[in-house]
């Protein structure tokens, strides 16, 4: 089992979550009651996980992860893509 902190973008809220092998972002979102319209990332968005990806081996105990709405993430990608 690993302890992680999930920060909900734009809300200022964070949640301490215990995950076990096989945990996916969908599992975390369901447990937090925030729905599946979010994406989970680490390293300030540098690594975005697929919602059905097993994240257990990809993260460290105590790591801080970020949950952002798909709309916000899509806007950032579009914005950066359009400015190049």
ABEGO torsion letter per residue (X at the ends): XBBBBBBBBGAGBBBBBBBBBGBBAAAAAAAAGAEAABBBBBGGGABBBBAABBAAAABBBGBBBBBBBAAAAAAAAAAAAAAX
